[in-house]
Amino acid sequence: MPRVPFAFILVAWFLSGHSKAAERLSMDSITLLQPEQVIEERVPDIEAFARYTKQVESAVRTHLEHNEDKTPAAGFIVMAVRPGGQTRVWLDLEPERSDEAEIVSAAQAVKGYPVRFGTVIHAVKVSVDGAPQRPGQLPNPDSWRAAMKSDAEPVEIGELVDRLWPNDAPSIPEDLSIEWVKEVLVPLDGTIERPKDWFFRTMHSDHSLVWTFSKEDSADGKRYETGVRIQLVSKIRERSGDTVEAAFRQFLEQHRRTASEFTDCGESEQGRFIRLCAESVEGPHRIMYSMFWDKDGQDIGVVMVAGTPVGEWERYRKAFDRMRAFTLTEGNLDVLGQSPQDAPDAGQLP
């Protein structure tokens, strides 16, 4: 199925049920002020993004209903959102109105939508008190122009917003102290890079091979907080009646229904496999699911689950991406038909 652009989904959602009746405030269109790929990486829920925009519209409309300044003006409301619901709003209206500070205050009182990391910036084209829309322009509030006055070259909008709205929130840096080693995924002779000081356990059963890498010791069935679990499963079609792809999509759909946040991150090729990716927030953890099935239709599949507490995600996200580049070779797949080894199950994320 072809990918539906983020902007198309957002605009369709925003305009559904949106009235352009003759009111004091009219919102015409949404303008994304960052590349679509950047916004998709940072926003896990498009509908929450659109709901927030409508809530800002409602807050500004409520202010106007109780304000006597009826100067017609048109331009943009610019919104920036960071993790934790933090927001900052700017106005770019022509001509200026006497109540602009109150409009900003009303809009900024609306709590933002979920953001994974960084800042997300977009604008809405507006008309106040019947002013004609400004055609073909991008927002450029007075404070933005002042901040760029001494710059000889154009300034990227994210950098500009950071100047005007310093990010005082404590950041969790990537763990750069990780020392990496190569591990062989016995018995398939595959390989993976893993943090040297993480625990490594394996388990083989009738139709499954499991390799677990965790920051915490998961011996004796203990649960770990941060880690990666890779499981190769055979005879999925034979045992379930579904193709491997269908079984994996059903698995992700079950998690979609129970997760507080869920984001599809698309399909890609990885060696002999097709990879389907999703991220979710389940309880206190952020989890990345990678589901692999054989391009040639062999009845095997691989599931990789990488997760950590939500607040630690930025620390380990790049490590998980690095571990995702594991390789599997056919090796001795006969082991999948042997009797289970006497090994305890590895700990796992919820």
Residue, then its C-alpha position, 0 to 999 in steps of 0.5 A: m500500500p502506498r504511504v499516505p503523506f503526513a501532511f495529507i492526513l493532518v489536513a484531512w483530519f483538521l478540516s473534517g468538521h471544520s467550519k468556515a462560517a462567518e465568525r470573528l476567527s477563521m482558520d484557513s490552512i496548516t503550514l508545516l515549518q519543518p520537513e515532514q520526515v522530522i515531524e513524523e519522527r517527533v510526533p507519535d500521534i497525528e490526531a493529537f497534533a490536529r486536536y491541539t491545533k483545534q484547541v488553540e483555535s477554540a481558545v483564541r475564538t473564546h478570547l475574541e468573543h469577549n474582546e472589543d477590538k475588531t480591527p480586521a487582521a490576517g496572518f499566522i498563529v505559529m505554534a512550537v511544542r516540546p515534550g511534556g506539553q510545553t508550548r510557545v506561540w507567536l503571532d504574525l498579523e497585519p495590521e497589528r491589533s491591540d490584543e495580540a498579547e492576550i491572543v498569544s496568552a490564550a493560545q499558549a495556555v493550551k497544553g501541547y500534544p505528545v512529542r518524542f524529542g526536540t521541538v515541533i513547529h507549525a503554523v495556521k493561516v488565520s483571518v480575524d474579523g473578516a480580513p482577507q487572507r494573506p496569499g502565498q506567504l510564510p510566517n515571519p513574526d516581528s521577534w523572529r525578524a529581530a532575532m535574525k537581524s545580525d545574521a548574514e545567512p538564513v537561519e533554520i527555523g528550529e535553530l531560530v526557535d531555540r534562540l527565542w525559546p531556550n530549552d531549559a529542560p534537562s536533556i538525557p544525552e546518548d550514552l557515548s560510553i558504550e563499548w561495543v563487541k561482536e556476538v555470534l548468534v549461535p547456532l545460525d552463525g549470524t552476528i550482532e554488535r552489543p554493548k560489552d557490559w550488557f548481559f547476554r542469554t540464549m534459549h532454544s526451543d522446539h520452534s524458536l531461537v531466542w537471544t536476549f541482550s540486557k543492561e540488567d541481569s535477567a537470570d532466573g527469569k528476572r525482568y530487565e528494564t533496558g534491552v533487546r530480545i531477538q526471536l527467530v520462529s519457524k513453522i508459523r504458517e503451519r501452526s497458525g494458518d496465516t502467512v508470517e506477514a499476516a501473523f506479524r501484522q496481527f501481533l502489532e495490531q494487538h499492541r496498537r489497541t493496548a498502547s498509550e502511544f503507537t506509531d508505525c515506522g514503515e517497511s524496509e528491506q534488510g538482507r533476506f528479510i522485509r522489516l516492519c517497524a513500530e514504536s509504542v509506549e506501554g506502561p512505563h516503557r517505550i518499545m520498538y518492534s521490528m518484525f522480519w519475514d523472508k522475502d522468498g516466502q520461507d516459513i520463518g520470521v524474526v521478532m526484535v523487541a528493543g525497549t527502555p523506560v520512556g525517560e531513557w529512550e534518547r539515551y539508548r535509541k541509537a544503540f537500539d538502531r545499531m543493534r537492529a543491524f544484526t545479520l542471520t545466516e541459515g546455519n543449522l536451521d535443523v536446531l529448530g526441530q530439536s527438543p527444547q534445551d533445559a534453559p530458563d526463559a529470558g527476562q523480557l519487557p512488559 
